[in-house]
Amino acid sequence: MKQRSVRRVWREAWSAMVAALLMMALAVGPISIAPAWGQAKGVEPPYFAIKGAKIVTVSGGVIENGTVVVANGLITAVGADAKIPPEAWVIDGKGLTVYPGLIDAFTDVGLPAAPAAPAGGAPGAGAPVVQQAAAQQRLSQGPEDRPGTTPWRNAADELQPGERRVEQWRNAGFTTVLSAPKTGIFPGQGAVIDLAGERPGEMVVKTPATLHITLQQPGGFAGFPGSLFGVIAYIKQIFLDAAQARTADEIYSANPKGIERPDYDRATAVINAALRANRPVFFPATTSAQILRALNLNEQLKVNMVLYHVQNAYEPTAASAIAAKKVPVLVSLKWPEKETGGDPEADELLRTLRFRANAPSTPAALEKAGVKFAFYSDGITNPKDILKNAKKSIDAGLKADSALRAFTLGAAEILGVADRLGSIETGKIANLVVTTGDIFNDRTQVKYVFVDGRRFDVKEQAPPAPAGVPGAAPARMAGRWSLTVNTPDGAQPVTADLAQAADGTLSGSITTAFGNSTVSKGSVTGNQFTFTFVLDVGQGPSDWVVSGTIEGNTMKGTVSGIGQVFDFTGTRAGPGSSAAEEVGR
Amino acid sequence: MKTKSATKSQSHRGRSMMAKTLHPFVALALIASMLPEPMAAQQGANVTLIQNGTILTATKGTMQKGSILIRDGKIAEVGANVKAPAGATVIDATGMYVTPGLIDCHSHIAAEGNINEGSIAVSSMVAIADVLDPDDIDIYRELAGGTTTSNVLHGSANPIGGLNQVIKHRWGKDAKGLIFEGAPPGIKFALGENPKRSNFTPQPGQQRRYPNTRMGVMDVIRQAFIDAREYKKTWDSYNKRVAAGEKNVIPPRRDLKLEPLVEILEGKRYVHSHGYRSDELRQLLLLAEEFGFRVRTLQHVLEGYKIAKEMAKHGVGGSTFSDWWSYKNEAYDAIPYNAAIMTKYGVVVSINSDSAEEARHLNQEAAKTMKYGGMSETEALKMVTINPAIQLGIDKRVGSIEVGKDADLVIWDKHPLSIYAVAQKSLIDGTVYFDRKKDIEHRAEVEKEKKALMDKEKSAAPQRQSPPGKAPGTEGAPQRERRRPPVTNDGGAR
């Protein structure tokens, strides 16, 4: 945490906000908006005390009737009779429970929805799209082409404070996440970030925090690697190359005269830096066979491995093998589900049935085996499901204390930030969740979230918009729609020419003041719809997601993109162009 | 070439002769797929006596009413009057037949993911050992057909493919537990239609990969060995400088693609090459001689009968099919007498499966060489036991019933070269990994647990409607008809 006075933080935030507004006005033209929470909150004092609450410190037990004092973004006192400074804003904690802020140990929250992954060796973000596309078309012919390898990408450099999930996750009690790029074999490095701030730099707690490896196969038959063993061979080769580069570098820098200069390789340079720092290296494994395979591979790689996507450790061989290697584990809370749309009568293997039934007992098995583990959301889209799914592990035998630890101190330990996060202790960052009761009880509500000592009131969530009745026919959306998007600089007219297939899939075109675009990922369920279009409003092409509800010939909802969200309303102006209608039939 | 179909249980050749015998196997395998635990109840018993069976040793003739004593996983005694020591587990084989565990010299089971790294022409950096899948049900299904050892190979998309792994079918063990410890390492090569990608239609955005001709295939192999020689030279020179006490020498890069090729040049790695036509097979043998190594086996080798003399001279083994032909352009000149003719010229010949289905009745495949070519019972049995063991360099350990060898044994109810024979027990290292009786008894338990789990899931979730357009029950039924699987984008290269 930055040791700055909150007043200074505010002054900086304010001037940054003004500057940002000016810049946006210049660059974007009519679309610009003030950061959401800056608007929502008045200026509050830098001192808080939550008094008379149940305090679950995680590191030092539970204080049934205690006080937490927060100053300048840090916890300054905690205890049954902690002294409250006179200038503190006192919150009556009667009936409330205070937990450390929850940590989602592996996400891409805070990163743009579809980050353009530059191909190996290509220029970084900001390069002309055409150039990137050309680089991607050059097929990888082997490990030397460094396929899917961008370890230099760093989540901290790509953060968007206004990304919609930042607020969603925070409202669900998450104050901190590990955010990391996800595309490629070496997608990049992760950063531990706090979920509040106007500028990316303010959010970052630790960077780079982690190095990431996946077993994605970018090539298929079109480029190396196109198989699982191809990816594994590549990983082995690049680690050998990194070791060679290290040796070559040592020898050459000690004695450059008369020695042929070794080549510079950005990929191995970054990997070597991560290895030198003994940074956690994330590696995926789900089944027992995959877990053992990963541990076996690490006999060669010898990295500070963290296994993620583990869900099968209820099989005793897996849990004990992990324990023997003292490798920490991230358990995916996206539990396996029966595939929808399949034949419900189809015969399934006992192994598959057991996997679905037993996956939530993985954390209990890991705990019993003495494995350090944490939870992560793994693509769960509604953050409320994260705790709900963790509850299934408690129902399957995990102690509630251990589940909480997996979301707090356990995660902080794995991510290397336990010295500043993960428990309610004096001197740690003031990330707190204040709830109306047990955090794993689904009736419990989050009242306040403190991030870096800043208070966020979590409003009672509006009941979800009436969902489409499952199986009900999707509303008819085909036609030409006149939309009005409300931006802080006034209403923007947008025209959408939509066609709709029988299953609710949407297609069509979009006309705006910034240019035209086509609709993708469009769908209608009941009276709810969503679609995406790509538009350059002055910051490069980005995804804009439109979602909302339809009533007869009117619709309303939100448009979100480049970290901002705008309301819109619309009316059906006509039957739409003939081409679009044709698709609709 | 054969194609591993999506279900891994169909062969694509459209033959129907096996349909009747196959039926119980299919049922068995379906049930086995639900087995929770390995059938290894007798694991840990370190002394076992199989008594009173007809023992087909493969190398030492046949013994009526013989017994085999197994101690610590090895065959300790074979004879008419072997007695069980106190505490030994006794398996009564009265009226039954005992053979060595069958060995499949060409398999693609037990590997996770694509078995072809088809993106590049030389993929010697990839290794089956890295993707072994101990949960592949084919391991168990084949065990139920008497196969206890398999040579798991990379596919045939590349002139030089990936590294193989010889495994034992130790169902229930982890990946390391499958590995045939001490088996010499090998590699897959491929010639002809598959590596030149004859059946491969590039998808939009894909490029055609070099080579496109048989000439190109040979060029790729030759160039790879030239590169490997260069690579070895670089390392030799580095090692020499370091040995001479020179300081500050930067080591060369280790290249996982070229290291195995250097091992081939040094005679430390076996080449198992897929190929059909005699001209290109011969070319490969000459190329190997040019570079100073021997090819270990020619796989498929359907025109082997045309170059049997040359094969014997080179010392290469032939691992072929029993009676498959004309399923592709380069398989038109095949004859079912191939195995017999190669044998008569002194080539070590094995019959392989290249198919998870075929590997469940290798005994029947071997028996066909008696009909086509007049092989004796022993010669036929050798084609799926000691001969593939020799080809894989594991004949000191397996392939025959001899004192000191691994107790990898199969007990059959009828003569194993009869089409009516069904494997009753399969042992590896003296442990029973498949027991037909226990398997059958176990099926009800499996069904019960499945039903309980499904009911629990159904009660937890709202009942889903059956998707329209499907008659109930049609999807779950096993597909018994033999038909060509859809062409996949790997060109079916196995």
Chai-1 contact restraints between the chains, C-beta under 6 A:
chainA,res_idxA,chainB,res_idxB,connection_type,confidence,min_distance_angstrom,max_distance_angstrom,comment,restraint_id
A,G142,B,I120,contact,1.0,0.0,6.0,A-B,restraint_1
A,G219,B,S119,contact,1.0,0.0,6.0,A-B,restraint_2
A,F221,B,G118,contact,1.0,0.0,6.0,A-B,restraint_3
A,F221,B,N489,contact,1.0,0.0,6.0,A-B,restraint_4
A,A222,B,Q206,contact,1.0,0.0,6.0,A-B,restraint_5
A,G223,B,S119,contact,1.0,0.0,6.0,A-B,restraint_6
A,F224,B,S119,contact,1.0,0.0,6.0,A-B,restraint_7
A,F224,B,I120,contact,1.0,0.0,6.0,A-B,restraint_8
A,G226,B,G118,contact,1.0,0.0,6.0,A-B,restraint_9
A,G226,B,S119,contact,1.0,0.0,6.0,A-B,restraint_10
A,S227,B,G113,contact,1.0,0.0,6.0,A-B,restraint_11
A,S227,B,N114,contact,1.0,0.0,6.0,A-B,restraint_12
A,S227,B,E117,contact,1.0,0.0,6.0,A-B,restraint_13
A,L228,B,E112,contact,1.0,0.0,6.0,A-B,restraint_14
A,L228,B,G113,contact,1.0,0.0,6.0,A-B,restraint_15
A,L228,B,V131,contact,1.0,0.0,6.0,A-B,restraint_16
A,F229,B,V126,contact,1.0,0.0,6.0,A-B,restraint_17
A,F229,B,D130,contact,1.0,0.0,6.0,A-B,restraint_18
A,F229,B,V131,contact,1.0,0.0,6.0,A-B,restraint_19
A,G230,B,E117,contact,1.0,0.0,6.0,A-B,restraint_20
A,G230,B,V126,contact,1.0,0.0,6.0,A-B,restraint_21
A,I232,B,D130,contact,1.0,0.0,6.0,A-B,restraint_22
A,A233,B,M125,contact,1.0,0.0,6.0,A-B,restraint_23
A,A233,B,V126,contact,1.0,0.0,6.0,A-B,restraint_24
A,A233,B,L256,contact,1.0,0.0,6.0,A-B,restraint_25
A,Q237,B,L256,contact,1.0,0.0,6.0,A-B,restraint_26
A,L240,B,R254,contact,1.0,0.0,6.0,A-B,restraint_27
A,Q244,B,R253,contact,1.0,0.0,6.0,A-B,restraint_28
A,A248,B,I250,contact,1.0,0.0,6.0,A-B,restraint_29
A,I251,B,N248,contact,1.0,0.0,6.0,A-B,restraint_30
A,I251,B,I250,contact,1.0,0.0,6.0,A-B,restraint_31
A,N255,B,N248,contact,1.0,0.0,6.0,A-B,restraint_32
A,A289,B,D133,contact,1.0,0.0,6.0,A-B,restraint_33
A,A289,B,P134,contact,1.0,0.0,6.0,A-B,restraint_34
A,A289,B,D135,contact,1.0,0.0,6.0,A-B,restraint_35
A,L292,B,D174,contact,1.0,0.0,6.0,A-B,restraint_36
A,D343,B,E475,contact,1.0,0.0,6.0,A-B,restraint_37
A,P344,B,R464,contact,1.0,0.0,6.0,A-B,restraint_38
A,E345,B,P472,contact,1.0,0.0,6.0,A-B,restraint_39
A,E345,B,G476,contact,1.0,0.0,6.0,A-B,restraint_40
A,A346,B,E475,contact,1.0,0.0,6.0,A-B,restraint_41
A,A346,B,G476,contact,1.0,0.0,6.0,A-B,restraint_42
A,D347,B,G476,contact,1.0,0.0,6.0,A-B,restraint_43
A,L349,B,S33,contact,1.0,0.0,6.0,A-B,restraint_44
A,L350,B,M34,contact,1.0,0.0,6.0,A-B,restraint_45
A,L350,B,V446,contact,1.0,0.0,6.0,A-B,restraint_46
A,L350,B,K450,contact,1.0,0.0,6.0,A-B,restraint_47
A,L353,B,L453,contact,1.0,0.0,6.0,A-B,restraint_48
A,A357,B,L453,contact,1.0,0.0,6.0,A-B,restraint_49
